[in-house]
Amino acid sequence: MVHILGINLPDNKLAKFALTSIYGIGHHTAHRLCARLQVHDKCKVKDLSPFQVTSLASFLSSPGTAPPLPRYPLATPDYVPPPTSVSTQELQANFLENYRKKKVKNSDPLKNLKIESELRREIRENIAHQRMIGSYVGRRHAMHLPVRGQNTQNNAKTARKLNRLDRH
Amino acid sequence: MSLLSAVARAGPSSQISVHSVQRTLLPSIVPTLNLVDAKRHKTDKAGQQKRPPTGTPSQAGYLKREEKSNRWRKALLQFRPLPANQLDHPLFNPETEGKLEVPAFTPKTITAADSIGQAYEIEPPADDPLRIFGLPRSVHFEFRILTKPYTVVRQVTKDTVEYLSRAKKQSSAQNRLVMTGRAGCGKSFLMLQAVEHCVRDEWIVIYIPRAINLVNSTTPYAYDIRTQTYLQPAYSFQTLQRMLTVNKAKLAEIPLVEDLVLEKQTLTKGTKLTKVIEFAIAERARTVGQSPAILDAVMRSLDVQTDFPVLLAVDEIQALYGKSSYKDPHFLPIQPYHLSLPRLILEYASGKRQFSRGAVLGALSVSQTLHPVPLELSDALGLEDMHAFPISPFQKRNKEMLLYTEGLKKLAVPEKLTLEEATGVFEVWKGRKAIGREGMYYDEMLLGKYTESAGNARDFVWKGLLNTLEA
């Protein structure tokens, strides 16, 4: 059982689908997260390496402050790898040196990711704002009725159950 | 009644017992079924009382459904025939399992003058590629049903064997073939025959039966800054293990051509390849991450040596020329030539790397709908007839991929079995008692099904012979 931000991910589930149990992460975001960590589609949660688990946890704890992902070069058809006398650390250091000189904009959609309590807070604030400005949407939330123009003669059961001002 | 339709049908919702299934299936072909009782408990929705949801809507899990752990459903296991010595039920008689006596598949017997249309049995030892590398799905299933690997030699088999005997003395850059043809015409079987022939003819064989598994994101991957590609350590490790098992005696005579520098030690030039791979396997936890580098070093040593010809055989090769399911950290798709193992195969297939003696054989798999034959490969092999619509010269081709398709030649597997070859296939299924009954007109069935299937091998067996009432 892997615990990430207090959420338990079952071992035998595919990592791509286990991540959807986190509030605010759906299938597409989960797929993007797996790609970011180089987790293949059929990887189960028990097969995740400790490094992948810690980097996932550290990313999800604050997606906005995560360092931007560098764009690593990909081999051309006639690429010849450097000899083994050049260490991997040296190659990595050279690459990062050149990369930092360029000012690359971070266009990663995951940097704006909100999950769990932050997302619930945002939703609560949105509903509170609608109420504060006295809008129709706010009034409907307050009356526990459908907000988006659905029929109420019949079939408003979910809205009556869930629509609240303090919804999350 | 078709065997497959019996396997695939949903069945009644009551408990399926072994005996009821035996009545519906073919006792003559599959003596007993290693079936687990497939109980399907219907969820008693009417009986369950709906509990009122607990907590307030603001709490997590308010609308969460009950866990489905109480719904137990065991999947129907794939049919595995029981060994003959366990057939002691009074239902079976000594003739239930047909005894087919055919010559063994060896390079001498298949190149004999009268071998066309003759069935042979591949007698695989413990380290045979068939057992170690595995088989494509269709071939695997057919051998499972037949219980032994029987194969019929065709004219195209003899031509391929002759081609390989010439390729034995030439560099692999001059011998790069891709088997093409209609669905079900026998490409995978022909490739298997070529692999089995080469193993018995003292070649070093590397056989990848399902290249789709290299690009469908089922194995781990990690970027490597040295090679500037995404390494596939698990698959490279598995390939090394399998290569060692199949070719142990020959690899023991081939030395490393240059020093192999690993993280914690260096394997010096001259170390025998068996020692190199055994080291990798023994220290698995430490070296699995470096297995792509070890595999590369082993392949470079095989390139240079001239003692043994090397065969690189890849089935479903069109998957390596299309799109992969892997994504890079920026969620862009990774091209197959940026994955370590597909890149290795593409380099040999395009002649950028070559064995001093040997050949590269590929086979298309036209039945794979998720991995269709890509444009670049179609262009290189001249497969305009395969596509439903004319290929436009204005459709975009991947320029880098075009470089990897240069110099590929096609081996067009004949669409039809000749009547002689079809008779051989028929004799195999008849000999195994899969089809037929007492007093049957076998020639009527053979000619009828041969005509209906227009000579297509797969249709002849699966839609023809096994779809009759006598099957």
Interface residues (C-beta under 8 A of the other chain):
Chain A: Y23 H31 R32 A35 R36 L37 Q38 H40 D41 K42 C43 D47 L69 R71 Y72 P73 L74 A75 T76 P77 Y79 P81 P82 T84 S85 V86 T88 L91 Q92 F95 D108 K161 L162 R164 D166 R167 H168
Chain B: P53 P57 S58 A60 Y62 L63 N216 S217 T218 T219 P220 Y221 A222 Y223 I225 R226 T227 Q228 T229 Y230 D259 V261 S325 Y326 K327 D328 P329 H330 F331 Q335 Y337 H338 R343 K352 E400 L403 Y404
